[in-house]
Amino acid sequence: MVQSVDLPRGELNPPTDPNPGRRRLAGLLRILFGVVWAIDAALKWRPDFLHGRVFAHQFGIHDEITTPVIRQWIDLWQHLASVAPMGLGVATAIVETLIAAALLTGTLSTVAYVGSAVYSFGIWSAAEGFGLPWSAAGATDIGPSIGYIIAALLLLAAPGSATWSVDRVLRPHLGRYRWLSAV
């Protein structure tokens, strides 16, 4: 005999929204952001990245950064990349794949948004060195990861990013952990 679980009224039904187009747009943007992360993840699974052959170049381009705290942070990651390049490569590929999967399916979206913003900040601060030095000849931008941070935080704030998501079904069953999923 299967017992039914009493859910709060209206949990499985989308809230009444005077502008459903915005909810669909937020859902579409979440999915598109997931596609971008999926492409990034696919590139990380290539042998050159997995075996750490790109790390020396990625971290080496920031040798002219002299701000002590930033220099030490980059040196820490440069050291980790030299000690365990394959471990860092595989860990990066796994994290980016998990972020992509969570965004594409809309599973635990709040965790995915915050996690991707924090992870992107790590990439921006270490591998991209905050885009420094900005005064260098040929400097044209502050690095692409800042865009990922902003996109993740905007999706976190956007109402309706749970449109077309697993969160819609999962949220009522999470109990006190409902905050892990988007509304």
N, C-alpha and C positions, 0 to 999 in steps of 0.2 A: 504494500500500500504506500503510495507516494503522498507525502504531506505537503501542502502548499505553505509557502512562506508569506506571511503578511508583510507587504511592502508599503511604505508610505504612499498615500494616494498621489497618483500622477508621476511617480518616479520613472516609469518606463515610457511615458509619453513626453514628447518634447514640450517645453514650456510655450505658452502662447506668445508669439513674437509678432509685433506689428511690422517687422521688417525681416522676413525670412531670407531675403536675398543676402543680407549681411552675414547670417549664420552659414549659408552655403559658401559664400566667399571665404569666410574664415576657415571652413573645412577644406576648401580647395587649396588655399594657401598653405595649410598644414601639410597636405598631401604633396604639393609641389616642393615644399621645403624638405620633405622626406625623400623625394626623388633626387634633389641636390645632394643630400647626405648619402643616398645609395650610390650615386656616381662616385663621390669621394671615397666611400668604403670600398667600392670595386677597385679603384685605383690603388688602394692600400694593400689589396690582396695580391698585387703583382710581385714577382720574385725580387726585383731590385729594392722595393720598399721593405718587404718582409725580412729580407736578409740584412737590412740596415745599410745598404750601399749608398743611400741618398743623405744619410744623417750628417756626414762630415761636411758636405756642401751646404746643407740647410743651416746648420749651426755656425759654420765657418764664415758665412757672409756677414756676421755681426761682430767680427773681431775689432772693429773700430768704435764700438760702443764702450764708453769709458765711465758712465754713471755706475758707481760701485754696487749698489743693490741690484740693479738690472744686470750688470755684468756677472755678478755672482750667481744670480738666478739662471742665466743662460749657460754659465760654466757648469752648474749642477746638472742640467739636462744634457749638455754636451758630454759630460763625464758618464752619465747613465747610458747614453747612446753608444759610447765607445766601449763600455764594459759589457753591456748586454744588448747589442743592436737587434738581434732577432727577437728577443723578448719584448723590447719596446715596439718593434714593428708589428708583431702579432697582437700585442695588447692594443695598439692603436687601431688596427684593422677590426678587432673584435668590438671595441667601444663604438667605432663609427658605424659598424653594421647594426649593433643594438639600437643606436639612436635612430638610424634610418628605419628599421623595422617598427619601432615604437611610433614614429611620426607617420609612417605610411598607413599603419593600422589604427592609429589613434588609441593605443594602449598605454594606460598610465601616463597620459599626456603631460600632466603637471610635472611629473618626474622627468619626462623627456625634455620639456622646455628648459627647466632649471638645469638639468644635467648637461644639456647641449650648450647652454650659455656658459656654464662653469668650465666645461671641457674646451670650448672655443676660446675662452679667456686664457686658459693654459697654453693653447697653441699660439695665440696672439702674443702672449708675453714671452714665451720661450723660443719656439721655432721662428716666429716672425719678429721677435725682439721689439714689439710695439711699433714696428715699421721704422725704427730708428736706424741710422741717424737721419733725421729729416733734412738736415742741412747738406747732406751729401749730394754730389753732382748726380743727376739722373733720378733722384728720389721723386716719385710721382704719386704715391699714396701711402696710407698708414697700415696697409695690410688687409687682406680679405676677411680675416676672422672677426674683425670688429662688426662686419655686416651680419655674420652668423649670430653674434651675441645680440645685436639689436633685433634681428628677425625672431629669435627665440623668445626674447622678452616681450615683444609685441604680440606674439601668438599667446603667450601666457596671459596677457592682459585682455586679449580679444574675446568678447563673449561669442559663444557659438563655435569654438574650434573643435568641439566634440561632435560636430555634424559628420555623419558617415564614419563613425568610429566605434571601436570595441568598448570604449569608455561608457557609451550610452547603455550598454547591457551590463557591464562590469560594475559601474558605480553603485547601483542599489545593493549589491552584495558585499561591498567593502566595509560596511559598518562605519566604525570610527575612523577608518582609513580612507574615507571617500575623498578627502582632500588630495589624494594622490592622482586622481583622475580629473579630467576637465569637465566642465558643465556644458 
